[in-house]
């Protein structure tokens, strides 16, 4: 028997598709800068773009995708950044939680929680924080959905906003933001959390240039 979560997601997706078709076939797409122009220097880390394999692109769908590794010259573990911006989600391409794709890649979720994270300008963002492992490799992950100026940790709440904003503003644009950093052997999880949260606090105020409010 399929879980209640499956049916909730299925109903939300079906309702989303129906309402978007009723609302119209063309979205209002605000102007934005391409993700390739996201600063390559953040918090003293220097970014390097990394190729995205076709399987991952197929999962992410059609949109503006950025995958980048930020390093600090070996002084600190790297920080990975994945941004996936969708100008429209009316064509059936919708954002989904990393919870759906990471297990398929062999990662196990050790812990998960939603938290309110304050950025460098004092604005609060609701984000998901996870500790994941694959064999001896462990990573700390922060992710959220960015929709019209909102930071949303829950996939289900993001779906609801997608429907309501499509009806109210004729907008279905949105993005997935993921920050990930390794937890070294013998390291405390709090060290990786502090590193990821500090990076995210500097990143978040930059995003409206690329993910319109």
C-alpha positions as CSV (number, residue, x, y, z in Angstrom):
1,X,0.0,0.0,0.0
2,X,1.3,3.4,-0.9
3,X,2.0,5.8,1.9
4,X,-0.2,8.8,2.8
5,X,2.6,11.1,1.8
6,X,2.5,9.6,-1.7
7,X,-1.2,10.4,-2.1
8,X,-0.8,13.9,-0.7
9,X,1.9,14.6,-3.3
10,X,-0.1,13.0,-6.1
11,X,-3.1,15.1,-5.3
12,X,-1.1,18.3,-5.0
13,X,0.5,17.6,-8.4
14,X,-2.8,16.8,-10.0
15,X,-4.4,19.8,-8.5
16,X,-1.5,22.0,-9.6
17,X,-1.7,20.8,-13.2
18,X,-5.4,21.3,-13.4
19,X,-5.4,24.8,-11.9
20,X,-2.5,25.9,-14.0
21,X,-4.3,24.8,-17.1
22,X,-7.5,26.6,-16.1
23,X,-5.6,29.8,-15.2
24,X,-4.0,30.1,-18.6
25,X,-1.2,28.9,-20.8
26,X,1.2,31.8,-20.4
27,X,3.1,32.9,-17.3
28,X,4.3,36.3,-16.2
29,X,8.1,35.8,-16.1
30,X,9.9,38.6,-14.3
31,X,13.3,39.7,-15.6
32,X,16.3,38.2,-13.8
33,X,20.0,37.6,-14.3
34,X,21.3,34.2,-15.4
35,X,22.6,32.0,-12.6
36,X,26.0,31.9,-14.3
37,X,26.5,35.4,-13.0
38,X,26.1,34.4,-9.3
39,X,29.3,35.8,-7.7
40,X,32.2,33.4,-7.8
41,X,33.6,34.8,-4.5
42,X,31.4,34.4,-1.4
43,X,32.6,34.7,2.2
44,X,36.2,34.3,1.1
45,X,35.5,31.1,-0.9
46,X,36.2,31.0,-4.6
47,X,33.7,29.1,-6.9
48,X,34.4,26.8,-9.7
49,X,31.6,25.5,-12.0
50,X,31.3,21.7,-12.3
51,X,29.6,19.8,-15.1
52,X,26.2,18.3,-14.4
53,X,25.7,14.7,-15.7
54,X,22.8,14.0,-17.9
55,X,21.0,11.8,-15.4
56,X,20.9,14.7,-12.9
57,X,19.8,17.1,-15.6
58,X,16.9,14.7,-16.5
59,X,15.9,14.7,-12.8
60,X,16.1,18.5,-12.4
61,X,14.2,19.2,-15.7
62,X,14.3,22.2,-18.0
63,X,15.5,25.4,-16.3
64,X,18.6,27.5,-15.5
65,X,20.9,25.2,-13.5
66,X,24.1,26.1,-11.7
67,X,26.4,23.6,-10.0
68,X,29.5,25.1,-8.3
69,X,32.1,24.1,-5.8
70,X,33.5,26.9,-3.5
71,X,36.9,26.4,-1.9
72,X,39.2,28.4,0.3
73,X,42.6,27.3,-0.9
74,X,42.6,24.1,1.2
75,X,42.0,26.1,4.4
76,X,38.5,24.8,4.9
77,X,36.4,21.9,3.5
78,X,34.6,22.9,0.2
79,X,31.1,24.0,0.0
80,X,28.9,22.9,-2.9
81,X,26.1,25.0,-4.3
82,X,23.3,23.8,-6.5
83,X,20.7,26.3,-7.9
84,X,17.9,25.3,-10.2
85,X,15.6,28.1,-11.3
86,X,12.4,27.5,-13.3
87,X,10.9,30.5,-15.0
88,X,7.7,28.5,-15.5
89,X,6.4,25.3,-13.9
90,X,3.3,25.2,-16.1
91,X,4.8,22.6,-18.5
92,X,4.9,19.8,-15.9
93,X,8.4,20.5,-14.7
94,X,8.2,21.2,-10.9
95,X,10.7,21.4,-8.1
96,X,11.1,18.4,-5.8
97,X,12.8,17.8,-2.5
98,X,16.3,16.3,-2.4
99,X,14.8,13.7,-0.2
100,X,13.5,12.1,-3.4
101,X,16.8,11.9,-5.3
102,X,19.6,11.6,-2.8
103,X,18.5,8.1,-1.5
104,X,18.5,6.9,-5.1
105,X,22.2,7.9,-5.2
106,X,23.0,5.8,-2.2
107,X,22.7,8.5,0.5
108,X,21.0,7.8,3.8
109,X,19.3,10.5,5.9
110,X,20.7,10.5,9.5
111,X,18.7,13.5,10.6
112,X,16.5,16.2,9.3
113,X,14.8,19.3,10.6
114,X,13.3,22.7,9.5
115,X,14.9,25.8,11.0
116,X,14.7,29.6,10.6
117,X,18.1,30.9,9.4
118,X,18.9,34.6,9.6
119,X,20.8,36.0,6.6
120,X,23.5,38.7,6.6
121,X,20.8,41.4,6.4
122,X,18.7,39.9,9.2
123,X,16.0,38.4,7.1
124,X,14.7,35.0,8.2
125,X,14.6,32.1,5.8
126,X,12.9,28.8,6.6
127,X,15.3,26.0,5.4
128,X,15.7,22.3,5.7
129,X,18.9,21.0,7.3
130,X,20.0,17.4,6.9
131,X,22.9,15.2,7.8
132,X,23.4,12.5,5.1
133,X,25.8,9.6,4.8
134,X,26.9,7.2,2.2
135,X,29.3,4.6,3.7
136,X,32.0,6.6,5.5
137,X,31.2,9.8,3.7
138,X,29.0,12.3,5.6
139,X,27.6,15.6,4.4
140,X,25.7,18.5,5.9
141,X,22.9,19.9,3.7
142,X,20.9,23.0,3.7
143,X,18.1,23.4,1.1
144,X,15.0,25.3,0.5
145,X,12.5,26.4,-2.2
146,X,12.6,30.0,-3.2
147,X,9.3,31.4,-4.6
148,X,8.4,35.0,-5.1
149,X,10.5,36.2,-2.2
150,X,9.6,33.3,0.1
151,X,12.0,30.8,1.5
152,X,10.1,27.5,2.0
153,X,11.5,24.3,3.5
154,X,8.5,22.1,2.9
155,X,7.8,20.6,-0.6
156,X,4.1,20.5,0.2
157,X,3.9,24.1,1.2
158,X,5.8,25.1,-1.9
159,X,3.2,23.3,-4.0
160,X,0.4,25.2,-2.3
161,X,2.1,28.5,-3.0
162,X,2.7,27.5,-6.6
163,X,-1.0,27.1,-7.1
164,X,-2.1,30.2,-5.2
165,X,0.5,32.5,-6.9
166,X,-0.4,31.1,-10.3
167,X,-4.0,32.0,-9.7
168,X,-3.3,35.4,-8.1
169,X,-0.3,36.7,-10.1
170,X,0.0,34.3,-13.0
171,X,3.5,33.4,-11.9
172,X,4.8,29.9,-11.5
173,X,8.5,30.7,-11.3
174,X,10.6,29.3,-8.5
175,X,13.9,27.7,-7.6
176,X,15.6,25.0,-5.5
177,X,18.6,26.1,-3.5
178,X,21.0,23.6,-2.0
179,X,24.2,24.1,0.0
180,X,26.3,21.1,1.0
181,X,29.6,20.6,2.8
182,X,31.4,17.5,4.0
183,X,31.7,16.4,7.6
184,X,35.3,15.2,8.0
185,X,36.3,12.0,9.9
186,X,36.1,12.8,13.6
187,X,34.6,16.2,13.0
188,X,31.6,17.4,15.0
189,X,28.4,18.0,13.0
190,X,28.2,21.4,14.5
191,X,31.4,22.5,12.7
192,X,29.9,21.6,9.2
193,X,26.6,23.2,10.2
194,X,28.3,26.5,11.2
195,X,30.2,26.6,7.9
196,X,27.1,25.9,5.8
197,X,24.9,28.3,7.7
198,X,27.5,31.1,7.5
199,X,27.9,30.6,3.7
200,X,24.1,30.5,3.3
201,X,23.7,33.7,5.3
202,X,25.9,35.5,2.7
203,X,24.4,33.8,-0.3
204,X,20.7,34.4,0.5
205,X,20.6,38.3,0.1
206,X,22.3,37.9,-3.4
207,X,19.6,35.5,-4.8
208,X,16.8,38.0,-5.7
209,X,18.9,39.2,-8.6
210,X,18.7,35.7,-10.1
211,X,15.5,34.4,-8.5
212,X,12.9,37.2,-8.7
213,X,10.9,38.3,-5.6
